[in-house]
Amino acid sequence: MPTAVISDMHGNAEALRAVLADIDSRKIERIVCLGDIIGYGPEPLECVDLVAERCAWSLMGNHDFGVLYEPTNFNMAAAAAAYWTREQFDRVEDISLREKRYRFLGSLRVRVVEKADGSGPPVLAVHGSPRRPINEYIFPNDVIGATDKIEQIMAAIDHIAVVGHTHVPGVFTSEPDFYPPEEIGADKTYVFREGEKAVINVGSVGQPRDHDPRASYAILHPDRVQFVRVQYDVEKTAAMIRAIPELTDWLAERLIEGR
């Protein structure tokens, strides 16, 4: 049974609903989430409820942490969005529902190790990186400009890791190299090689940054990973952001531009 791996919804329920519909259309029954359910976007409560309902488990991303605790080292737009998001949780009048959502956020895990499809080698799941699970970014150009960093990250995994955080999908290998989905074949599928270590960034559901505004997620099998893009109503989410004074219009523009 394949597993759909989603990440970085960032309060974009319109994109999340489209991705869940695509997953359902493929009859994939198991979904896991790598974090950043909230932050930036206009529908944080809806995203939390959907992830809690549909995912086998979810990790804690830096924005989930920032809303629940403190948005440390956030830029002004991200910090303002975090505080606004927290207000949306706090203003819910139903005390039991408010506490349920906060309990869910507080229960988010930092790392998970399990076997894809219950077979094959173990897969490590983190939001950021195997070294620093919540906050460290692994950028595509690190394979050229930060080879020591890539070596240390690869040393921290046994075989395969799945991450989010940068919002840029693709596969890092221990060569080192980085393969974006468009470079790995028409079906966007990367087949794991025996003895190879790989870190898979599944991209972002709610805020892609690879200049493709479509939502991104991945389907993980024991021997391969397939990247999927899903069209959704970007303008609808952008309009919702613009209608909220506490959320900067820049957050809407970057959705449209995929950056």
Secondary structure as the mmCIF struct_conf table of DSSP 4:
data_model
#
loop_
_struct_conf.conf_type_id
_struct_conf.id
_struct_conf.beg_label_comp_id
_struct_conf.beg_label_asym_id
_struct_conf.beg_label_seq_id
_struct_conf.end_label_comp_id
_struct_conf.end_label_asym_id
_struct_conf.end_label_seq_id
STRN STRN1 THR A 3 ILE A 6
TURN_TY1_P TURN_TY1_P1 HIS A 10 GLY A 11
HELX_RH_AL_P HELX_RH_AL_P1 ALA A 13 SER A 25
TURN_TY1_P TURN_TY1_P2 ARG A 26 LYS A 27
STRN STRN2 ARG A 30 CYS A 33
BEND BEND1 GLY A 35 GLY A 35
BEND BEND2 ILE A 38 PRO A 42
HELX_RH_AL_P HELX_RH_AL_P2 PRO A 44 ARG A 54
BEND BEND3 ALA A 56 ALA A 56
STRN STRN3 SER A 58 LEU A 59
HELX_LH_PP_P HELX_LH_PP_P1 MET A 60 GLY A 61
HELX_RH_AL_P HELX_RH_AL_P3 ASN A 62 LEU A 68
TURN_TY1_P TURN_TY1_P3 TYR A 69 TYR A 69
TURN_TY1_P TURN_TY1_P4 THR A 72 ASN A 73
HELX_RH_AL_P HELX_RH_AL_P4 MET A 76 ASP A 90
TURN_TY1_P TURN_TY1_P5 ARG A 91 ARG A 91
BEND BEND4 GLU A 93 GLU A 93
HELX_RH_AL_P HELX_RH_AL_P5 ILE A 95 GLY A 106
TURN_TY1_P TURN_TY1_P6 SER A 107 SER A 107
STRN STRN4 ARG A 109 ARG A 109
BEND BEND5 VAL A 110 VAL A 110
STRN STRN5 ARG A 111 LYS A 115
HELX_RH_3T_P HELX_RH_3T_P1 ALA A 116 GLY A 118
BEND BEND6 GLY A 120 PRO A 121
STRN STRN6 PRO A 122 VAL A 126
BEND BEND7 HIS A 127 GLY A 128
BEND BEND8 PRO A 130 ARG A 132
TURN_TY1_P TURN_TY1_P7 PRO A 133 ASN A 135
TURN_TY1_P TURN_TY1_P8 PRO A 140 ASN A 141
HELX_RH_AL_P HELX_RH_AL_P6 ASP A 142 GLY A 145
HELX_RH_AL_P HELX_RH_AL_P7 THR A 147 ALA A 155
TURN_TY1_P TURN_TY1_P9 ALA A 156 ALA A 156
BEND BEND9 ASP A 158 HIS A 159
STRN STRN7 ILE A 160 VAL A 163
BEND BEND10 HIS A 165 THR A 166
STRN STRN8 GLY A 170 THR A 173
TURN_TY1_P TURN_TY1_P10 SER A 174 PRO A 176
STRN STRN9 ASP A 177 TYR A 179
HELX_RH_3T_P HELX_RH_3T_P2 PRO A 181 GLU A 183
BEND BEND11 ILE A 184 ILE A 184
TURN_TY1_P TURN_TY1_P11 ALA A 186 ASP A 187
STRN STRN10 THR A 189 VAL A 191
HELX_LH_PP_P HELX_LH_PP_P2 PHE A 192 ARG A 193
TURN_TY1_P TURN_TY1_P12 GLU A 194 GLY A 195
STRN STRN11 ALA A 198 ASN A 201
BEND BEND12 VAL A 205 GLY A 206
BEND BEND13 ASP A 210 HIS A 211
BEND BEND14 ARG A 214 ARG A 214
STRN STRN12 ALA A 215 LEU A 220
BEND BEND15 PRO A 222 ASP A 223
STRN STRN13 ARG A 224 VAL A 230
HELX_RH_AL_P HELX_RH_AL_P8 VAL A 234 ARG A 242
TURN_TY1_P TURN_TY1_P13 ALA A 243 ALA A 243
TURN_TY1_P TURN_TY1_P14 PRO A 245 GLU A 246
BEND BEND16 LEU A 247 LEU A 247
HELX_RH_AL_P HELX_RH_AL_P9 ASP A 249 GLU A 257
TURN_TY1_P TURN_TY1_P15 GLY A 258 GLY A 258
#
